[in-house]
Amino acid sequence: MVAAPFVVLGGCPSGENNSGGASGTGGAAGDAPGDVADGDGAEPWDPVWHETKPKAWPTVGPEKNPDCGPGCRVALNVPISTTVETPDYTTERAMGLSSDGQGVAFAGVGESITSLVPRKNDTGHIQLGLWGHYMSSARSFGIGDGQIELTSLLTGETKLVFRWTPVDGSADGSELTALNDKYVFYTFKGIHSRSRQTGEQKWLAFGSCYSVCATESVLVCENGKIYVLDPELPELKAKKKLDDGKELQVDGSCSADRKQYAWIDYRDPPGPGSNFDFTRKGGEVYFHDFSTGKTKRATFDSPDKPRAKVYPGIGDGLAVWNEAPLGAAEPSPEDWGSYYGVSEALATLDLATGKRCQLENGPTLGYKSVHGKHVYAVWLDKKANQTRLVDIDLDYPGFKWQCQDTPGWVN
């Protein structure tokens, strides 16, 4: 999952575990604040999911979707919010928060019908995490008043993970959630985990993250550096750097199967000295394989011909990102805004062969998820001024890719 930090306050905008499922002794999704357990987050936990009847979620068809261009289809049939939320993915599903108040939208990868978890009578579900058939989210009931929930997308059954209430007018809240098969992760004055089996809670680290995803065993946190937090380790001893090149690391995202992680790294000259908000120089795609524990550099433009690169995705033997077009007059501008602005071309790298290709007039996309030869990402419908989640077919016959080999590439 990737999500910009966002504190849940009043007035804010709105392997797979396939076990059946039901609510613990904490509050259900529709409860008001007074109806749920109150206090320090030590709510009782029931690991058993009791409901078995499939939930009849409202659905939306694709009939009124905008045309997103050649080789592209709209993947979720509602406009989605990217100001406080970015989509999340598994190998089976894509999920995003609707920007028109309809709730959380989700659909099977490659499917045309979108289901909706309707918005509640508060801010609705935000800070989404996705794993298998389950969704983690936060809800707010006012200033300093909210909770973290875990919901079955099969039955709608919901468990209360953590609850906080106002203390002396404090505006404390959560900024993100994530989950894997064993844990729900969330922030509240630090980064925490709760065991989905035992209910045990741990404080993993101080601080927060700009983007996160949960793998099968750890939480990956990006905030200018890439960290992993291991919930199996003792409290406040769970955090270490994934692969520290001593320089800026940004735009990180997991593969849909959570076995790989890609980001833009500035360790290679002229990248050193780049910073989060202002100056960027160079920048190369790096990725880490959790099954082998190895990190690899994927692009090699620096130092001779640095080229701006943003928002990489990885999976199914392919890395995909946006970069400055081959014909750009200034392929690596140094100010942060121009750096992202010039990165209009879609680029791919075959991780088996090292073949690198660029589609100069392709779609400009945000955070990406790779599913075979399809890429899911956010796209701005400029005509309607709405953001959509789209599915790009990289094998679309009308695309004119410009390709070259990566010298010396070894898988």
C-alpha positions as CSV (number, residue, x, y, z in Angstrom):
1,M,0.0,0.0,0.0
2,V,1.1,3.5,-0.6
3,A,-0.5,6.5,1.1
4,A,0.4,10.0,1.8
5,P,0.5,10.8,5.6
6,F,-3.0,11.9,6.8
7,V,-4.1,12.4,10.3
8,V,-7.7,11.2,11.0
9,L,-9.4,14.3,12.4
10,G,-12.9,15.6,12.4
11,G,-14.0,17.5,9.2
12,C,-11.4,15.8,7.0
13,P,-12.4,14.5,3.5
14,S,-14.0,11.8,3.3
15,G,-0.4,-15.3,0.9
16,E,-4.0,-15.0,1.0
17,N,-6.0,-15.9,4.1
18,N,-9.3,-17.2,2.8
19,S,-10.8,-18.3,6.1
20,G,-14.4,-17.6,6.6
21,G,-15.2,-14.8,8.8
22,A,-16.9,-12.3,12.2
23,S,-16.7,-9.7,14.5
24,G,-14.8,-9.7,17.7
25,T,-16.1,-8.2,20.8
26,G,-15.0,-4.8,19.6
27,G,-17.5,-2.6,17.7
28,A,-18.9,-3.4,14.3
29,A,-18.4,-1.2,11.3
30,G,-21.7,0.6,11.6
31,D,-21.4,1.4,15.3
32,A,-21.3,5.0,16.6
33,P,-18.4,5.9,18.9
34,G,-20.4,5.3,22.0
35,D,-21.2,1.8,20.9
36,V,-17.6,0.5,20.8
37,A,-14.9,-0.3,23.2
38,D,-13.3,2.8,24.6
39,G,-9.9,3.6,25.8
40,D,-6.3,2.6,25.4
41,G,-6.5,0.2,22.4
42,A,-6.5,-3.0,24.6
43,E,-9.9,-4.1,23.3
44,P,-10.7,-7.8,23.5
45,W,-9.8,-9.7,20.3
46,D,-11.7,-12.6,18.8
47,P,-9.6,-14.4,16.1
48,V,-12.6,-16.3,14.7
49,W,-14.5,-15.0,11.7
50,H,-18.1,-16.1,12.3
51,E,-20.0,-14.8,9.3
52,T,-20.2,-17.1,6.3
53,K,-22.9,-15.5,4.1
54,P,-21.5,-13.4,1.2
55,K,-22.0,-9.7,1.6
56,A,-24.2,-8.1,-1.1
57,W,-22.1,-5.0,-1.7
58,P,-23.5,-2.3,-4.0
59,T,-21.9,-2.5,-7.5
60,V,-21.2,0.0,-10.3
61,G,-20.8,-0.9,-13.9
62,P,-18.4,0.6,-16.5
63,E,-21.0,2.2,-18.7
64,K,-20.2,5.9,-17.9
65,N,-16.4,5.6,-17.7
66,P,-14.2,8.1,-19.6
67,D,-12.0,7.2,-22.5
68,C,-8.5,6.9,-21.0
69,G,-6.8,6.5,-24.4
70,P,-5.3,3.7,-26.5
71,G,-4.6,0.4,-24.7
72,C,-6.3,1.7,-21.6
73,R,-9.4,0.9,-19.7
74,V,-10.8,2.3,-16.4
75,A,-10.3,-0.3,-13.7
76,L,-12.6,1.1,-11.0
77,N,-15.9,2.5,-12.1
78,V,-15.8,5.6,-9.8
79,P,-13.4,8.5,-9.6
80,I,-10.9,8.0,-6.8
81,S,-9.2,10.2,-4.3
82,T,-5.4,10.6,-4.4
83,T,-5.1,13.5,-2.0
84,V,-5.4,11.4,1.2
85,E,-5.3,7.9,-0.3
86,T,-3.6,5.9,-3.1
87,P,-4.9,2.6,-4.4
88,D,-3.8,-0.7,-3.0
89,Y,-3.4,-4.1,-4.7
90,T,-3.0,-7.8,-4.4
91,T,-2.7,-10.3,-7.2
92,E,-6.5,-10.7,-7.1
93,R,-7.8,-7.2,-6.3
94,A,-7.4,-3.5,-6.8
95,M,-8.9,-1.0,-4.3
96,G,-9.3,2.7,-4.0
97,L,-11.2,5.4,-2.1
98,S,-14.0,7.1,-4.2
99,S,-13.7,10.8,-4.4
100,D,-17.4,11.4,-4.7
101,G,-18.4,10.0,-1.3
102,Q,-19.6,6.5,-2.4
103,G,-17.1,4.7,-0.2
104,V,-14.3,2.2,-0.9
105,A,-14.2,0.8,-4.4
106,F,-12.7,-2.6,-5.2
107,A,-12.7,-5.0,-8.1
108,G,-11.0,-8.2,-9.2
109,V,-7.9,-7.7,-11.4
110,G,-9.1,-7.7,-15.0
111,E,-12.8,-7.5,-14.1
112,S,-15.3,-4.8,-15.2
113,I,-17.7,-4.6,-12.2
114,T,-16.7,-2.5,-9.2
115,S,-18.0,-3.2,-5.7
116,L,-18.4,-0.6,-3.0
117,V,-18.0,-0.6,0.8
118,P,-20.4,2.3,1.4
119,R,-19.3,5.4,3.3
120,K,-20.4,5.5,6.9
121,N,-22.0,8.4,8.7
122,D,-18.6,9.8,9.6
123,T,-15.5,10.3,7.4
124,G,-16.0,6.8,6.0
125,H,-13.1,4.3,5.6
126,I,-9.7,5.8,4.8
127,Q,-6.1,4.8,5.0
128,L,-6.7,1.5,3.2
129,G,-4.7,-1.7,3.5
130,L,-5.4,-4.8,1.5
131,W,-4.4,-8.5,1.9
132,G,-6.3,-11.4,0.5
133,H,-10.0,-11.0,1.2
134,Y,-9.4,-8.4,4.0
135,M,-9.3,-4.6,4.2
136,S,-7.7,-2.5,7.0
137,S,-8.9,1.1,7.4
138,A,-9.4,4.0,9.7
139,R,-12.5,5.9,10.6
140,S,-12.9,9.2,12.4
141,F,-15.8,10.5,14.6
142,G,-14.3,13.9,15.4
143,I,-11.2,15.6,16.7
144,G,-8.9,13.0,18.3
145,D,-11.7,10.4,18.1
146,G,-11.5,7.3,15.8
147,Q,-10.6,3.7,15.3
148,I,-8.8,1.2,13.2
149,E,-10.8,-1.7,11.7
150,L,-10.3,-5.0,9.9
151,T,-13.1,-6.0,7.4
152,S,-13.8,-9.1,5.4
153,L,-14.6,-8.2,1.8
154,L,-16.4,-11.5,1.5
155,T,-18.9,-11.1,4.3
156,G,-18.6,-7.5,5.5
157,E,-17.8,-8.7,9.0
158,T,-15.6,-6.2,10.9
159,K,-13.3,-6.3,13.9
160,L,-12.1,-3.4,16.0
161,V,-8.3,-3.3,16.0
162,F,-7.6,-0.1,17.9
163,R,-9.7,2.7,19.4
164,W,-8.7,6.2,20.5
165,T,-10.7,8.9,22.1
166,P,-10.2,12.7,22.8
167,V,-7.8,13.5,25.7
168,D,-7.6,17.2,26.7
169,G,-8.6,18.3,23.2
170,S,-5.7,16.4,21.6
171,A,-5.8,16.0,17.8
172,D,-4.0,12.7,17.9
173,G,-4.9,10.3,15.2
174,S,-3.8,7.7,12.7
175,E,-1.9,8.3,9.4
176,L,-2.0,4.9,7.8
177,T,-2.9,1.2,8.0
178,A,-1.6,-2.0,6.3
179,L,-1.9,-5.7,6.8
180,N,-0.6,-9.1,6.0
181,D,-1.8,-12.6,6.9
182,K,-0.6,-12.3,10.5
183,Y,-0.8,-8.6,11.5
184,V,-2.7,-5.3,11.2
185,F,-0.3,-2.3,11.1
186,Y,-1.3,1.2,12.0
187,T,0.1,4.5,13.3
188,F,-0.8,6.2,16.5
189,K,2.0,8.2,18.1
190,G,4.3,5.7,16.4
191,I,4.0,2.6,14.3
192,H,2.2,-0.4,15.8
193,S,1.1,-3.9,15.0
194,R,-1.7,-6.2,16.3
195,S,-1.6,-9.9,15.8
196,R,-4.7,-11.1,13.9
197,Q,-4.6,-14.4,15.8
198,T,-3.7,-13.5,19.4
199,G,-4.6,-9.8,19.5
200,E,-1.2,-8.9,20.9
201,Q,-0.2,-5.3,20.3
202,K,3.4,-4.0,19.8
203,W,4.9,-0.6,19.4
204,L,7.3,-1.2,16.5
205,A,8.9,2.3,16.1
206,F,8.6,6.0,16.6
207,G,7.6,8.2,13.6
208,S,5.5,7.5,10.5
209,C,5.9,6.8,6.8
210,Y,5.0,8.5,3.6
211,S,4.2,5.1,1.9
212,V,3.9,1.6,3.3
213,C,3.2,-2.0,2.2
214,A,3.1,-5.2,4.2
215,T,5.0,-8.2,2.9
216,E,4.5,-11.7,4.2
217,S,6.7,-11.0,7.2
218,V,7.5,-7.3,7.5
219,L,6.1,-3.8,7.1
220,V,8.0,-1.7,4.5
221,C,8.1,2.0,5.3
222,E,9.4,4.8,3.0
223,N,10.0,8.3,4.3
224,G,13.0,9.4,2.3
225,K,14.7,6.1,3.3
226,I,13.4,2.6,3.0
227,Y,12.9,0.8,6.3
228,V,11.6,-2.6,7.2
229,L,9.8,-3.3,10.6
230,D,9.6,-6.8,11.8
231,P,6.7,-7.5,14.2
232,E,8.3,-10.7,15.4
233,L,11.1,-8.7,17.1
234,P,10.8,-7.1,20.5
235,E,9.0,-3.7,20.9
236,L,11.0,-0.7,19.5
237,K,13.7,-3.0,18.2
238,A,11.9,-3.9,15.0
239,K,13.3,-1.2,12.6
240,K,16.2,-1.4,10.2
241,K,17.1,0.0,6.8
242,L,16.3,-2.2,3.8
243,D,19.3,-1.2,1.6
244,D,21.0,2.1,2.6
245,G,22.8,3.9,-0.1
246,K,23.2,6.9,2.2
247,E,21.1,9.1,-0.1
248,L,17.4,9.9,-0.8
249,Q,15.1,6.9,-1.6
250,V,11.5,7.7,-2.7
251,D,8.4,6.5,-4.6
252,G,8.6,3.0,-3.2
253,S,6.0,0.3,-3.9
254,C,5.5,-3.4,-3.5
255,S,4.7,-6.0,-6.2
256,A,1.2,-7.3,-6.0
257,D,2.4,-10.5,-4.5
258,R,4.4,-8.6,-1.9
259,K,7.6,-10.4,-2.8
260,Q,9.5,-7.5,-4.4
261,Y,9.8,-3.8,-3.7
262,A,10.9,-1.0,-6.1
263,W,11.9,2.6,-5.6
264,I,13.9,5.6,-7.0
265,D,17.3,5.8,-5.5
266,Y,19.7,8.8,-5.6
267,R,22.9,7.1,-4.4
268,D,24.5,7.2,-7.9
269,P,26.2,10.4,-9.0
270,P,24.9,13.0,-9.7
271,G,22.2,11.9,-7.3
272,P,24.0,12.6,-3.9
273,G,22.7,15.8,-2.4
274,S,19.2,15.3,-3.7
275,N,16.4,16.0,-1.2
276,F,12.7,15.2,-0.7
277,D,11.1,18.6,-1.6
278,F,13.5,20.7,-3.6
279,T,16.5,19.5,-5.5
280,R,16.6,16.2,-7.5
281,K,19.5,15.0,-9.6
282,G,19.7,11.8,-11.6
283,G,17.8,9.0,-9.8
284,E,17.8,5.3,-10.8
285,V,15.3,2.5,-10.3
286,Y,16.3,-0.1,-7.6
287,F,14.4,-3.1,-6.5
288,H,14.7,-5.6,-3.6
289,D,13.7,-9.3,-3.8
290,F,12.5,-10.5,-0.3
291,S,12.8,-14.2,-1.3
292,T,16.5,-13.8,-2.0
293,G,17.3,-10.8,0.3
294,K,19.1,-9.1,-2.6
295,T,18.9,-5.6,-3.9
296,K,19.6,-4.7,-7.6
297,R,20.0,-1.5,-9.6
298,A,17.7,-1.7,-12.6
299,T,18.7,1.4,-14.7
300,F,22.1,2.9,-15.5
301,D,21.7,6.4,-17.0
302,S,23.8,8.0,-14.3
303,P,26.4,9.4,-14.2
304,D,26.8,10.2,-17.9
305,K,23.2,10.7,-19.0
306,P,21.0,11.1,-16.0
307,R,17.3,10.9,-16.7
308,A,14.4,11.8,-14.3
309,K,12.4,8.7,-13.1
310,V,9.3,8.5,-10.9
311,Y,6.8,6.0,-9.5
312,P,8.2,2.6,-10.3
313,G,6.2,-0.6,-10.1
314,I,7.4,-4.2,-10.2
315,G,6.1,-7.7,-10.6
316,D,5.8,-10.7,-12.9
317,G,9.4,-10.2,-14.2
318,L,8.9,-6.6,-15.2
319,A,9.7,-3.1,-13.8
320,V,7.6,-0.1,-15.0
321,W,8.0,3.6,-14.3
322,N,7.6,7.0,-15.8
323,E,10.7,9.0,-17.0
324,A,11.7,11.9,-19.2
325,P,11.2,11.2,-22.9
326,L,14.3,10.3,-24.9
327,G,13.9,13.6,-26.8
328,A,13.5,15.8,-23.8
329,A,15.6,19.0,-23.9
330,E,16.4,18.7,-20.2
331,P,16.0,15.0,-19.2
332,S,16.9,15.6,-15.6
333,P,15.9,19.0,-14.3
334,E,17.1,19.7,-10.8
335,D,14.0,21.4,-9.2
336,W,11.5,18.9,-7.7
337,G,8.4,20.2,-9.6
338,S,10.1,20.1,-13.0
339,Y,11.6,16.7,-12.3
340,Y,8.2,15.1,-11.9
341,G,6.7,17.3,-14.6
342,V,9.1,16.1,-17.3
343,S,8.6,12.4,-16.5
344,E,5.9,11.9,-19.1
345,A,7.1,8.8,-20.9
346,L,6.2,5.2,-19.8
347,A,9.2,2.9,-19.4
348,T,9.6,-0.8,-18.9
349,L,12.5,-3.2,-18.1
350,D,12.3,-7.0,-18.7
351,L,14.1,-8.3,-15.6
352,A,15.0,-11.6,-17.3
353,T,16.7,-10.1,-20.4
354,G,17.5,-6.5,-19.5
355,K,15.5,-5.1,-22.5
356,R,14.5,-1.6,-21.7
357,C,11.7,0.2,-23.6
358,Q,10.1,3.6,-23.6
359,L,6.7,4.7,-24.9
360,E,7.2,8.4,-25.4
361,N,3.5,9.3,-25.9
362,G,2.2,6.9,-23.4
363,P,0.1,7.8,-20.3
364,T,1.6,9.7,-17.4
365,L,0.8,7.6,-14.4
366,G,1.2,7.7,-10.6
367,Y,2.1,4.8,-8.3
368,K,1.9,1.6,-10.3
369,S,1.1,-2.1,-9.8
370,V,2.2,-4.7,-12.4
371,H,-0.1,-7.6,-13.3
372,G,1.4,-9.7,-16.1
373,K,1.6,-7.4,-19.1
374,H,-0.9,-5.0,-17.5
375,V,-0.1,-2.0,-15.4
376,Y,-2.6,-0.5,-12.9
377,A,-2.1,3.1,-11.9
378,V,-3.8,6.4,-11.3
379,W,-4.6,8.7,-14.3
380,L,-6.0,12.2,-14.4
381,D,-9.0,12.7,-16.6
382,K,-8.3,16.3,-17.4
383,K,-11.7,16.8,-19.1
384,A,-13.6,16.0,-15.9
385,N,-10.7,17.0,-13.6
386,Q,-11.1,13.6,-11.9
387,T,-8.6,10.9,-11.0
388,R,-9.2,7.4,-12.2
389,L,-7.6,4.0,-11.6
390,V,-6.8,2.6,-15.0
391,D,-5.4,-0.6,-16.5
392,I,-2.8,-0.2,-19.3
393,D,-2.2,-3.2,-21.7
394,L,1.5,-3.0,-22.4
395,D,1.0,-5.4,-25.4
396,Y,-1.5,-3.1,-27.1
397,P,-0.6,-3.4,-30.8
398,G,-0.9,0.4,-31.4
399,F,1.9,1.2,-28.9
400,K,5.2,2.2,-30.6
401,W,7.9,1.2,-28.1
402,Q,11.5,2.3,-28.5
403,C,13.7,-0.4,-27.0
404,Q,17.4,-1.1,-26.2
405,D,19.3,-3.7,-24.3
406,T,21.0,-3.0,-20.9
407,P,24.7,-3.9,-21.5
408,G,25.9,-6.6,-19.2
409,W,22.5,-7.3,-17.6
410,V,22.5,-10.5,-15.6
411,N,19.2,-11.6,-14.1
